[in-house]
């Protein structure tokens, strides 16, 4: 539960921001390779649902 977050801060090194979906880590996530077909599909879907690029500008979930 959200009430337990304070107890996690010192021991694990992360803070979760409730309501916005952001998690801060002390180390970056390992890189991963994504198939070109997946990148293309992701770009087309993102454009269909967000043609003006207003949702999460500058954020690419495939490389984040």
Order of alpha helices (4+ residues) and beta strands (2+ residues): alpha-beta-beta-alpha
